[in-house]
Amino acid sequence: MNYPVMTAEEAARLVKNDYVVGIGGFSSVGVPKVVPAAIAKLAEEEHEMGRQYKIGLVTGGATGPQIDTDMALAHAVKFRTPFQSNKNMRSAINSGEVQYFDCHLSMIGQDVRYGFLGKIDVAIVEASEITPEGNLILSTSVGISPTLCEVAEHIIVELNAAHAGKLTGMHDIYLPEVPPYRKPFMITSPGDRIGTIDVKIDPRKVIAVVNTNLSDNQAGFKPLDDDTRAIGAHVSNFLVSELKRGGIPKEFLPLQSGVGNVANAVIGALGDNPDVPAFSMFTEVIQNSVVDLILNGRCNYVTGSSLSLTDDALQVMYQNMDVFGKRVLLRPQEITNHPECIRRLGIIALNTALEADIFGNVNSTHVSGTKMMNGIGGSADFARNAFLSIFTTPSMAKGGMISSIVPMVTHTDSSEHSVRVLVTEQGVADLRGKSPSQRARLIIENCAHPDYKQLLWDYMRLSEGKGYHTPHSLRNAFKMHIAFEETGDMRNAKFE
């Protein structure tokens, strides 16, 4: 198929002011790189000439620095959705320069397809190959790339030679039908295939192909510290105890894991525990720890929407494709995060929290309830539908000046109805079957840091004997947060 080949700068000039642009990829990998960077440069040039240039960005999730850093610094973005994890874009969002729509990752593709976000003028996606029929073999992620290609007016393809010939067959591309014609997803184990290896596209939409040869340059993980090791051990030991008592089937259940150092440590700890059977994963993001687990026979199969691997881990995978080609599958996030699949497979969901309150509500997104951190991502997709929903967080932050366990979260992303187990480096609180006051006592005793336990017990005592089902004190619920804002340390809170 002879598509027009252009430079990044030529392709960028096809993206006009006020366009809504769909960006392919997921979790900062498999995302287009050179065209977004060229768009940011174009925006700067237009602004210097006194002309307006801003576009809307619809993505599958987090993107690379060429998008969220370069475009934010170029003041080229009018709105952004959904998840992001970039300090420059975060600053633009929190300043009000960029309007931000936070959305469950299982829903964003559907919102795009149904037209809830308006017209997508152009989709920019990364591919590892273009088939003779003109279809796309994606690279290290899927996200909502297939949906963007389906609905966008135009498509720009970055053809990345760094992955050429290495990922063919690793994708399972399937898009749900629209209601009332939607069929069940016939996935009863993580390795079930239901789609095609390529993204079918209308060749008339392709307005540019830009050749690249670039790695994802994924950031490495911080070394494990005592807190992350302890959290990993607590989760692992808790699941082993559930396995031994029959609370988890003896065959074990597929795991989902969130993003970051704590999540990587938890999966690593489960793999190292000899009492945990070799397991499979049905998740969003495939991180470094999974590579070792597969090579060591501790992970049987993993399906996700992205290979969020550092370059060295990705090369290990490429050098062992006889193993990984049979055990790794990349799908659209509309499938990996779909409630039907999560509930049917009985997923054990492992996600992280910014803060949790003593009643089991979790804040994953907002610092002090006002400043966006990253977004809800897919954590609630899994938490609401999992067989067992576990949230983890270190008990303190900012050198002890912030307690991650508070009387009331300043923003709720996953409510007490979805949070079944809470884990910090201090211990585990199993909240299943517990009333609000019982949950509070468990969380304070097992999860709060010793520096904050007495303060939280003092808060509980404010409502004792008052006949409250949920013993909150409206006058004092945010006193710890207020103390941090006023003095820089939550331990200075004074209840009244």
C-alpha positions as CSV (number, residue, x, y, z in Angstrom):
1,M,0.0,0.0,0.0
2,N,1.6,3.3,-1.1
3,Y,0.8,5.8,1.6
4,P,2.3,9.4,1.4
5,V,5.6,9.5,3.2
6,M,6.5,12.8,4.9
7,T,8.8,14.3,7.4
8,A,7.5,15.0,10.9
9,E,7.4,18.7,10.1
10,E,5.4,18.2,7.0
11,A,2.9,15.9,8.8
12,A,2.6,18.4,11.7
13,R,1.4,21.1,9.3
14,L,-1.6,18.9,8.5
15,V,-2.8,19.3,12.1
16,K,-4.6,22.6,12.2
17,N,-5.5,25.0,15.0
18,D,-8.5,23.9,17.0
19,Y,-8.2,20.3,15.8
20,V,-9.1,17.4,18.2
21,V,-6.2,15.0,18.0
22,G,-6.3,11.3,19.0
23,I,-3.0,10.1,20.3
24,G,-2.3,6.3,20.1
25,G,-0.4,4.3,22.6
26,F,-0.8,3.6,26.3
27,S,1.2,4.1,29.5
28,S,3.9,6.2,27.8
29,V,4.9,3.4,25.4
30,G,4.0,2.7,21.8
31,V,3.1,6.4,21.5
32,P,3.9,8.6,18.5
33,K,7.0,10.7,19.1
34,V,8.3,12.9,16.3
35,V,5.0,14.3,15.0
36,P,3.8,15.5,18.4
37,A,7.2,17.1,19.0
38,A,6.9,18.8,15.6
39,I,3.4,20.0,16.4
40,A,4.7,21.6,19.6
41,K,7.4,23.4,17.6
42,L,4.7,24.5,15.1
43,A,2.7,25.9,17.9
44,E,5.6,27.9,19.2
45,E,6.2,29.3,15.7
46,E,2.5,30.2,15.3
47,H,2.5,32.0,18.6
48,E,5.6,34.0,17.7
49,M,3.7,35.1,14.6
50,G,0.8,36.3,16.8
51,R,-1.5,33.5,15.6
52,Q,-3.6,31.2,17.8
53,Y,-2.6,27.5,17.8
54,K,-4.2,25.1,20.3
55,I,-5.5,21.6,19.9
56,G,-7.4,19.1,22.0
57,L,-5.8,15.8,23.0
58,V,-7.6,12.5,23.5
59,T,-5.3,9.6,24.5
60,G,-5.6,6.1,25.8
61,G,-3.7,7.0,28.9
62,A,-0.2,8.4,29.8
63,T,1.9,9.6,26.9
64,G,5.5,10.4,26.3
65,P,7.4,13.7,26.9
66,Q,7.1,14.7,23.2
67,I,3.4,15.1,23.9
68,D,2.8,16.1,27.4
69,T,6.0,18.0,28.1
70,D,6.6,19.6,24.7
71,M,3.0,20.5,24.0
72,A,2.4,21.8,27.5
73,L,5.5,24.0,27.4
74,A,4.5,25.2,23.9
75,H,1.0,26.2,25.3
76,A,-0.4,24.1,22.5
77,V,-3.2,22.2,24.4
78,K,-6.7,23.4,25.1
79,F,-8.0,20.2,26.7
80,R,-6.7,16.8,27.6
81,T,-8.2,13.4,28.5
82,P,-7.9,11.0,30.2
83,F,-4.9,9.8,32.4
84,Q,-1.6,11.7,32.3
85,S,1.6,11.4,34.5
86,N,3.6,14.4,33.4
87,K,4.6,17.3,35.7
88,N,4.4,19.9,32.9
89,M,1.0,18.8,31.8
90,R,-0.1,18.5,35.4
91,S,1.0,22.1,36.0
92,A,-1.0,23.3,33.0
93,I,-4.0,21.4,34.2
94,N,-3.9,22.7,37.8
95,S,-3.3,26.3,36.6
96,G,-6.5,26.1,34.5
97,E,-4.7,26.5,31.2
98,V,-5.6,23.0,30.1
99,Q,-9.1,21.8,30.7
100,Y,-8.9,18.2,31.9
101,F,-11.5,15.5,31.8
102,D,-10.7,12.5,34.1
103,C,-12.3,9.3,32.9
104,H,-12.2,5.6,33.7
105,L,-9.9,4.0,31.1
106,S,-12.4,1.4,30.2
107,M,-14.8,4.2,29.1
108,I,-12.7,6.6,27.0
109,G,-12.8,4.5,23.9
110,Q,-16.5,4.1,24.1
111,D,-16.9,7.8,24.7
112,V,-14.9,8.5,21.6
113,R,-16.8,6.0,19.5
114,Y,-20.2,7.2,20.6
115,G,-19.3,10.8,19.8
116,F,-19.5,12.0,23.4
117,L,-16.2,14.0,22.9
118,G,-17.1,15.3,19.5
119,K,-15.3,14.7,16.2
120,I,-11.7,13.4,16.2
121,D,-10.0,15.3,13.3
122,V,-6.8,13.3,13.1
123,A,-5.4,10.2,14.9
124,I,-1.6,9.9,15.3
125,V,-0.5,6.4,16.0
126,E,2.7,4.4,16.1
127,A,3.0,1.1,14.2
128,S,5.8,-1.4,13.9
129,E,4.7,-2.6,10.4
130,I,2.2,-1.8,7.7
131,T,0.8,-4.9,6.1
132,P,0.5,-5.4,2.3
133,E,-3.2,-4.6,2.7
134,G,-2.4,-1.3,4.3
135,N,-3.4,-2.3,7.9
136,L,-1.3,-1.6,11.0
137,I,0.7,-3.8,13.2
138,L,0.9,-1.7,16.4
139,S,4.1,-1.4,18.4
140,T,4.5,-1.8,22.2
141,S,1.0,-0.8,23.2
142,V,-2.6,-0.8,22.0
143,G,-4.7,1.6,24.2
144,I,-7.5,3.1,22.1
145,S,-5.5,3.2,18.9
146,P,-8.0,0.9,17.0
147,T,-10.9,3.1,18.0
148,L,-9.1,6.3,17.1
149,C,-8.3,4.8,13.6
150,E,-11.9,3.8,13.2
151,V,-13.5,7.2,14.1
152,A,-10.9,9.8,13.1
153,E,-11.3,11.8,9.9
154,H,-7.6,11.4,9.1
155,I,-4.7,9.2,10.2
156,I,-1.0,9.9,10.6
157,V,1.2,6.9,11.1
158,E,4.6,6.9,12.7
159,L,6.3,3.7,11.4
160,N,8.9,2.7,14.0
161,A,11.7,0.5,12.7
162,A,12.9,-0.2,16.2
163,H,10.1,-2.8,16.5
164,A,9.9,-3.9,12.9
165,G,9.1,-7.7,12.7
166,K,9.4,-8.2,16.4
167,L,5.8,-7.9,17.6
168,T,3.8,-9.4,14.7
169,G,1.2,-11.8,16.3
170,M,1.4,-10.4,19.8
171,H,-1.7,-8.2,19.4
172,D,-5.3,-9.2,19.7
173,I,-7.4,-6.4,18.2
174,Y,-11.1,-6.5,18.9
175,L,-13.6,-3.6,19.2
176,P,-17.0,-4.1,20.8
177,E,-20.1,-3.6,18.8
178,V,-22.4,-0.7,19.8
179,P,-25.6,-1.5,21.8
180,P,-28.0,-3.1,21.2
181,Y,-25.9,-5.3,19.0
182,R,-23.0,-6.0,21.4
183,K,-22.0,-9.6,21.8
184,P,-20.3,-11.2,24.8
185,F,-16.6,-11.1,24.9
186,M,-15.6,-14.8,24.7
187,I,-12.7,-14.6,27.1
188,T,-12.6,-17.2,29.8
189,S,-8.8,-17.3,30.4
190,P,-6.2,-14.5,29.9
191,G,-4.8,-16.2,26.7
192,D,-8.1,-16.5,24.8
193,R,-7.8,-14.7,21.4
194,I,-11.0,-13.0,20.1
195,G,-9.6,-10.6,17.4
196,T,-7.0,-10.0,14.8
197,I,-3.3,-9.3,14.9
198,D,-3.6,-6.0,13.0
199,V,-5.7,-2.8,13.1
200,K,-8.0,-2.6,10.0
201,I,-8.1,0.9,8.6
202,D,-9.6,2.7,5.7
203,P,-6.6,3.5,3.5
204,R,-8.3,6.7,2.3
205,K,-7.8,8.2,5.8
206,V,-4.0,7.9,5.9
207,I,-2.6,11.3,5.1
208,A,1.0,10.7,6.1
209,V,3.5,8.0,7.1
210,V,6.5,9.2,9.0
211,N,9.5,6.8,9.4
212,T,11.2,6.7,12.8
213,N,13.6,4.4,14.7
214,L,13.2,5.3,18.3
215,S,12.9,3.4,21.6
216,D,10.2,4.2,24.1
217,N,12.9,5.3,26.6
218,Q,10.8,4.1,29.5
219,A,12.1,5.4,32.9
220,G,13.6,2.8,35.2
221,F,12.2,1.9,38.6
222,K,13.6,3.2,41.9
223,P,15.4,0.6,44.0
224,L,13.2,-1.1,46.5
225,D,13.2,0.4,50.0
226,D,12.0,-1.0,53.3
227,D,8.5,0.3,52.9
228,T,7.9,-1.1,49.4
229,R,9.4,-4.5,50.4
230,A,7.2,-4.6,53.4
231,I,4.1,-3.8,51.4
232,G,5.0,-6.5,48.9
233,A,5.5,-9.0,51.7
234,H,2.2,-8.1,53.4
235,V,0.2,-8.5,50.2
236,S,2.0,-11.8,49.3
237,N,1.5,-13.2,52.8
238,F,-2.2,-12.2,52.9
239,L,-2.9,-13.9,49.6
240,V,-1.2,-17.0,50.8
241,S,-3.3,-17.1,53.9
242,E,-6.4,-16.7,51.7
243,L,-5.2,-19.5,49.5
244,K,-4.7,-21.8,52.5
245,R,-8.1,-21.1,54.0
246,G,-9.8,-21.6,50.7
247,G,-10.7,-18.0,50.1
248,I,-8.9,-18.2,46.8
249,P,-9.1,-21.3,44.5
250,K,-6.1,-23.6,44.8
251,E,-5.4,-22.9,41.1
252,F,-5.0,-19.2,42.2
253,L,-6.6,-16.4,40.1
254,P,-5.4,-13.9,37.5
255,L,-3.7,-10.8,38.9
256,Q,-4.0,-7.1,37.8
257,S,-1.4,-4.7,38.9
258,G,-1.3,-0.9,38.8
259,V,1.7,1.2,37.7
260,G,4.8,2.2,39.6
261,N,7.4,1.1,42.1
262,V,5.0,-0.3,44.7
263,A,3.0,-2.3,42.1
264,N,6.3,-3.7,40.6
265,A,7.4,-4.6,44.1
266,V,4.1,-6.4,45.0
267,I,4.2,-8.5,41.8
268,G,7.8,-9.3,42.4
269,A,7.1,-10.4,46.0
270,L,4.3,-12.7,44.8
271,G,6.6,-14.3,42.3
272,D,9.2,-14.9,44.9
273,N,6.9,-16.5,47.4
274,P,7.1,-20.3,47.0
275,D,3.6,-20.7,48.5
276,V,2.0,-18.7,45.6
277,P,1.4,-21.0,42.6
278,A,2.6,-19.9,39.2
279,F,-0.1,-17.3,38.1
280,S,-1.4,-15.5,35.1
281,M,-2.2,-11.8,34.7
282,F,-5.0,-9.9,33.1
283,T,-3.9,-6.3,33.5
284,E,-3.4,-2.9,31.8
285,V,0.3,-2.4,32.1
286,I,3.0,-5.1,31.8
287,Q,6.0,-4.0,33.8
288,N,9.6,-5.2,34.3
289,S,8.9,-7.7,37.1
290,V,6.7,-9.7,34.7
291,V,9.7,-10.4,32.4
292,D,11.7,-12.2,35.1
293,L,8.6,-14.0,36.3
294,I,7.9,-15.4,32.9
295,L,11.5,-16.5,32.3
296,N,11.5,-18.1,35.8
297,G,8.3,-20.0,35.2
298,R,6.4,-18.0,37.8
299,C,4.0,-16.3,35.4
300,N,2.2,-18.5,32.9
301,Y,0.6,-15.8,30.8
302,V,0.0,-12.1,30.8
303,T,-2.4,-10.0,28.8
304,G,-2.3,-6.2,28.9
305,S,-2.6,-3.1,26.8
306,S,1.1,-2.0,27.0
307,L,4.6,-3.3,27.4
308,S,5.8,-0.6,29.8
309,L,9.3,-2.0,30.0
310,T,12.6,-0.4,30.2
311,D,14.8,-0.8,27.1
312,D,16.9,-3.5,28.6
313,A,13.8,-5.5,29.7
314,L,12.3,-5.1,26.3
315,Q,15.4,-6.4,24.6
316,V,15.4,-9.4,26.9
317,M,11.9,-10.1,25.7
318,Y,12.9,-9.7,22.1
319,Q,15.8,-12.1,22.6
320,N,13.5,-14.7,24.0
321,M,10.5,-14.5,21.7
322,D,10.2,-18.3,21.6
323,V,9.0,-17.9,25.2
324,F,7.3,-14.5,25.3
325,G,5.6,-14.9,22.0
326,K,3.5,-17.7,23.6
327,R,2.8,-16.0,26.9
328,V,2.2,-12.3,26.2
329,L,-0.8,-10.7,24.5
330,L,-1.6,-7.0,23.9
331,R,-5.3,-5.9,23.7
332,P,-7.3,-2.6,23.5
333,Q,-7.9,-1.2,26.9
334,E,-11.6,-1.5,26.2
335,I,-11.1,-5.2,26.6
336,T,-8.4,-5.4,29.3
337,N,-10.4,-3.0,31.5
338,H,-13.9,-4.2,30.7
339,P,-16.1,-5.1,33.7
340,E,-17.4,-8.2,32.0
341,C,-13.9,-9.8,31.6
342,I,-12.7,-8.7,35.0
343,R,-15.8,-10.1,36.8
344,R,-15.8,-13.4,34.8
345,L,-12.1,-14.1,35.3
346,G,-12.2,-13.4,39.0
347,I,-9.3,-10.9,39.0
348,I,-7.3,-10.1,42.1
349,A,-6.8,-6.3,41.7
350,L,-3.7,-4.6,43.1
351,N,-3.8,-0.8,42.9
352,T,-2.2,2.2,44.7
353,A,-3.7,5.1,46.6
354,L,-2.6,8.6,47.4
355,E,-4.6,8.5,50.6
356,A,-7.2,6.3,52.2
357,D,-9.5,7.3,55.1
358,I,-10.3,5.2,58.1
359,F,-13.5,4.0,56.6
360,G,-12.0,2.5,53.5
361,N,-12.5,5.3,50.9
362,V,-9.6,5.8,48.5
363,N,-8.3,9.0,46.8
364,S,-6.1,8.1,43.8
365,T,-6.0,11.4,42.0
366,H,-6.2,14.7,44.0
367,V,-3.6,16.2,46.4
368,S,-5.6,17.8,49.2
369,G,-8.7,17.3,47.1
370,T,-7.8,20.1,44.7
371,K,-4.6,19.5,42.7
372,M,-4.7,16.7,40.1
373,M,-1.9,14.3,40.3
374,N,-2.3,11.9,37.4
375,G,-5.9,10.7,37.0
376,I,-8.0,7.7,38.0
377,G,-6.6,5.5,35.2
378,G,-8.0,2.0,35.3
379,S,-7.8,1.4,39.0
380,A,-11.6,1.7,39.6
381,D,-12.4,-0.4,36.5
382,F,-10.7,-3.3,38.4
383,A,-11.6,-2.3,41.9
384,R,-15.3,-2.2,41.2
385,N,-15.4,-5.6,39.5
386,A,-12.6,-7.7,41.0
387,F,-12.9,-10.9,42.9
388,L,-10.7,-9.2,45.5
389,S,-9.8,-5.5,45.4
390,I,-6.6,-4.5,47.3
391,F,-5.2,-1.0,47.6
392,T,-1.7,-0.3,48.8
393,T,0.0,2.9,50.0
394,P,2.9,3.8,52.2
395,S,1.5,5.0,55.5
396,M,3.3,8.4,55.3
397,A,4.6,10.8,52.7
398,K,6.8,13.9,52.7
399,G,9.2,12.5,55.3
400,G,6.3,11.9,57.8
401,M,4.6,15.3,57.4
402,I,1.7,13.7,55.6
403,S,-0.3,10.7,56.8
404,S,-1.7,8.6,54.0
405,I,-4.4,7.4,56.4
406,V,-6.7,10.3,57.2
407,P,-10.2,10.8,58.8
408,M,-11.8,11.6,55.5
409,V,-10.3,11.6,52.0
410,T,-10.4,14.9,50.3
411,H,-11.5,13.3,47.1
412,T,-13.1,9.9,46.5
413,D,-12.1,7.7,43.5
414,S,-12.9,4.3,44.9
415,S,-15.5,4.2,47.7
416,E,-15.6,1.9,50.7
417,H,-18.0,-0.3,48.6
418,S,-15.1,-1.2,46.2
419,V,-12.1,-1.3,48.6
420,R,-12.0,-4.7,50.2
421,V,-8.4,-4.8,51.5
422,L,-6.0,-1.9,52.5
423,V,-2.3,-2.5,52.9
424,T,0.5,-0.2,54.1
425,E,4.0,-1.1,55.2
426,Q,2.5,-1.3,58.7
427,G,0.1,-4.2,57.9
428,V,-3.1,-5.4,56.4
429,A,-6.8,-4.4,57.0
430,D,-9.3,-6.9,55.6
431,L,-12.4,-4.8,55.4
432,R,-14.8,-7.4,54.1
433,G,-18.0,-7.8,56.1
434,K,-17.1,-4.9,58.5
435,S,-19.2,-2.0,59.5
436,P,-17.7,1.6,59.3
437,S,-16.6,1.7,62.9
438,Q,-15.1,-1.8,62.6
439,R,-13.2,-0.8,59.4
440,A,-11.9,2.4,61.2
441,R,-10.5,0.4,64.1
442,L,-8.9,-2.1,61.8
443,I,-7.3,0.5,59.6
444,I,-6.0,2.7,62.4
445,E,-4.6,-0.3,64.2
446,N,-3.1,-2.2,61.3
447,C,-2.3,0.4,58.6
448,A,-1.7,3.8,60.2
449,H,1.9,4.9,61.1
450,P,2.6,5.0,64.8
451,D,3.2,8.8,64.5
452,Y,-0.5,9.2,63.6
453,K,-2.3,6.4,65.4
454,Q,-3.1,8.4,68.5
455,L,-4.3,11.4,66.4
456,L,-6.7,9.1,64.5
457,W,-7.9,7.4,67.7
458,D,-8.6,10.9,69.1
459,Y,-10.7,11.6,66.0
460,M,-12.7,8.4,66.5
461,R,-13.5,9.3,70.1
462,L,-15.1,12.6,69.0
463,S,-18.2,10.6,67.8
464,E,-18.3,7.9,70.4
465,G,-21.7,7.5,72.0
466,K,-23.5,9.8,69.5
467,G,-25.4,7.0,67.6
468,Y,-23.6,7.5,64.3
469,H,-23.4,4.7,61.8
470,T,-20.3,6.3,60.3
471,P,-18.6,8.1,63.1
472,H,-17.5,11.3,61.3
473,S,-17.0,14.7,62.8
474,L,-17.9,17.3,60.2
475,R,-16.1,19.9,62.2
476,N,-12.8,18.0,62.3
477,A,-12.8,15.7,59.2
478,F,-10.2,17.8,57.3
479,K,-8.2,19.2,60.3
480,M,-5.2,17.1,59.4
481,H,-5.1,18.4,55.9
482,I,-5.6,22.0,57.1
483,A,-2.8,21.6,59.6
484,F,-0.5,20.5,56.7
485,E,-1.5,23.5,54.6
486,E,-1.0,25.9,57.5
487,T,2.0,24.4,59.3
488,G,3.5,21.9,56.8
489,D,2.9,18.9,59.1
490,M,-0.4,16.9,59.7
491,R,0.8,16.0,63.2
492,N,0.0,19.5,64.3
493,A,-3.7,18.9,63.8
494,K,-5.9,19.9,66.8
495,F,-9.4,18.3,67.0
496,E,-12.1,20.1,68.9
